[in-house]
């Protein structure tokens, strides 16, 4: 009797999931386990990376939807409040588990947990698939150690590659097993009526995917993508991609069908272009590991910031002298989302105008964004700070010029109250003495 365990992470779906097909073919019984506490051995400063209520709610909605899908296949979804290292160590010691199924995760801490479990349980077969990326490592036209130093070089090498066909949604799974362990709970199979800007889960993700490609928006994407606000001005695929309730290959398949039916243009190409950016940072995070979180990044040089508690707090709250940045931050705090252009402007402000270590901004984004992805978030922050993959050594944006270009009539700033801020950025100096306003 072989018993398998599917260790879930950012892959809350049943369609286009090779992991499930591998499990169906290799084991007699199967367990599904998700762990809510991340395996981070070095806590972020001031608990900055703890997920916000919106990010947490989106993830729970994904678990709700997955539990319903698994129930229809005769399976249960078990959830642990403990870390994966703690939970899986107990499970592998308590039960005669023969296989662990896991999608490759680019995060350093997630991969350290996997490596530690593999070393501790050498008699268990760990089956690793690539359900979070367009390509497997074996498909890349270079060794991972030779990952191109810039996105442009990467794109030119991988763009011609053909993607394999999607895996169909699975219709049956090996039987489940009832567990009675104090640290594991069965996640209820329920369809939540709660709705927000984004609703987590495979059903919501696939519905949005279908709805988007049923319009002419893909043919206009490139002309709209830099807008600071508006539901239709970008694809909005990123939250479900980050959760793994939709795969990047599913998006590419829908894009291919759209181009066949409506024709290809610069805008439809740019959707794939953005998927390749995400792919680049997936392998960038895999290669550089903990270097993703180091102040000097992968270059060892760049703009060196410090920590100004008051300035950082005001940046987080949208209370700086820069109205466009304030509007972006208030949008993030109220919705859990910010446009790509807004993210660049907010990051540039924190690093170059406020002189703050870029990692504080990256950690705050991690806590707030419903579409948080470790590679895309930390890799992009390194890019702006000049310590990552940007061949130009960082991106310092002229905020006044950007405001004139992307919000010339001030509608975005007005909507999010960007002009409402404390005119005095600092109330104390470096020696913590009060600054008296002039």
PEHU-V243105 format. One record per backbone hydrogen bond with DSSP energy under -1.0 kcal/mol. NH is the residue of the N-H (numbers start at 1). CO is the residue of the C=O. E is the energy in kcal/mol with one decimal. If there is no record, write none. Layout:
<<NH;CO;E> <NH;CO;E>>
//
This chain:
<<4;29;-2.9> <5;99;-1.8> <6;31;-3.6> <7;101;-2.7> <8;33;-2.7> <12;243;-1.6> <13;11;-1.9> <16;167;-1.8> <20;17;-1.1> <21;17;-1.1> <22;18;-2.6> <23;19;-2.0> <24;20;-2.5> <25;21;-1.5> <26;22;-1.1> <27;23;-1.8> <28;2;-1.9> <29;2;-1.9> <30;175;-2.6> <31;4;-2.0> <33;6;-2.6> <34;78;-2.3> <36;80;-3.0> <37;82;-1.1> <40;38;-1.5> <47;44;-1.8> <48;45;-1.7> <50;47;-1.4> <52;367;-2.9> <56;52;-2.6> <57;53;-2.6> <58;54;-2.2> <59;55;-1.8> <60;56;-2.4> <61;57;-2.3> <62;58;-1.5> <63;59;-1.9> <64;60;-2.5> <65;61;-2.2> <66;62;-2.3> <67;63;-2.7> <68;64;-1.7> <69;65;-2.1> <70;66;-2.9> <71;67;-2.2> <72;68;-1.7> <73;70;-1.0> <74;71;-1.9> <75;70;-3.0> <78;32;-2.7> <79;185;-3.0> <80;34;-2.5> <87;83;-2.8> <88;84;-2.7> <89;85;-1.5> <90;86;-1.7> <91;87;-2.3> <92;88;-2.8> <93;89;-1.3> <94;90;-2.7> <95;91;-2.5> <97;95;-2.1> <98;3;-2.5> <99;3;-1.9> <100;125;-2.5> <101;5;-3.1> <102;127;-2.5> <104;129;-3.5> <111;107;-2.1> <112;108;-2.0> <113;109;-2.1> <114;110;-1.9> <115;111;-2.5> <116;112;-2.4> <117;113;-2.4> <118;114;-2.5> <119;115;-2.0> <120;116;-2.2> <121;117;-2.5> <124;121;-1.7> <125;98;-2.8> <127;100;-3.1> <129;102;-2.1> <146;143;-2.1> <147;144;-1.9> <154;150;-1.8> <155;151;-3.4> <156;152;-2.0> <157;153;-1.0> <158;154;-2.1> <159;155;-2.6> <161;158;-1.7> <184;181;-1.5> <185;79;-2.2> <187;77;-3.4> <205;201;-2.2> <206;202;-2.9> <207;203;-2.0> <208;204;-2.3> <209;205;-2.3> <210;206;-2.4> <211;207;-2.7> <212;208;-2.7> <213;209;-1.9> <215;212;-1.4> <220;217;-1.8> <224;221;-1.1> <225;221;-1.9> <227;224;-2.3> <233;230;-1.1> <241;237;-2.0> <242;238;-2.7> <243;239;-1.8> <244;240;-1.1> <245;240;-1.5> <246;240;-1.4> <251;247;-1.5> <252;248;-2.1> <253;249;-2.2> <254;250;-2.1> <255;251;-2.5> <256;252;-2.4> <257;253;-1.9> <258;254;-2.4> <259;255;-2.5> <260;256;-2.0> <261;257;-2.1> <262;258;-3.0> <263;259;-1.9> <269;265;-2.3> <270;266;-1.8> <271;267;-1.1> <272;268;-1.1> <273;269;-2.3> <274;270;-2.2> <275;271;-1.6> <276;272;-2.2> <277;273;-1.6> <278;274;-2.0> <279;275;-2.2> <280;276;-2.6> <281;277;-2.1> <282;278;-1.6> <283;279;-1.9> <284;280;-2.4> <285;281;-2.4> <286;282;-1.6> <287;283;-2.6> <288;284;-2.5> <289;285;-1.9> <291;288;-2.7> <292;289;-1.9> <293;290;-1.8> <297;294;-1.9> <298;387;-2.2> <300;296;-2.3> <303;385;-1.3> <306;355;-2.4> <312;308;-3.0> <313;309;-2.3> <314;310;-2.2> <315;311;-2.4> <316;312;-2.6> <317;313;-2.0> <319;314;-3.3> <326;322;-2.3> <327;323;-2.5> <328;324;-1.8> <329;325;-2.5> <330;326;-2.4> <331;327;-2.2> <332;328;-2.2> <333;329;-2.6> <334;330;-1.8> <335;331;-2.0> <336;332;-2.7> <343;339;-2.2> <344;340;-1.8> <345;341;-2.1> <346;342;-2.7> <347;343;-2.2> <348;344;-2.4> <349;345;-2.3> <350;346;-2.1> <351;347;-2.3> <352;348;-2.8> <353;349;-1.1> <354;349;-2.3> <356;350;-2.4> <357;306;-3.7> <360;357;-1.7> <362;358;-2.2> <363;359;-2.4> <364;360;-2.0> <365;361;-2.5> <366;362;-2.2> <367;363;-1.7> <368;364;-1.5> <369;365;-2.8> <370;336;-2.6> <372;369;-1.3> <377;373;-3.0> <378;374;-1.8> <379;375;-2.1> <380;376;-1.8> <381;377;-2.0> <382;378;-2.1> <383;379;-1.9> <384;380;-2.3> <385;381;-2.2> <387;382;-2.2> <393;390;-1.8> <395;384;-2.0> <402;398;-2.6> <403;399;-2.0> <404;400;-2.0> <405;401;-1.8> <406;402;-2.8> <407;403;-2.4> <410;407;-1.5> <414;410;-2.2> <415;411;-2.7> <416;412;-1.9> <417;414;-1.3> <418;413;-3.1> <420;417;-1.0> <421;419;-1.1> <429;433;-2.3> <432;429;-2.2> <435;427;-3.1>>
//
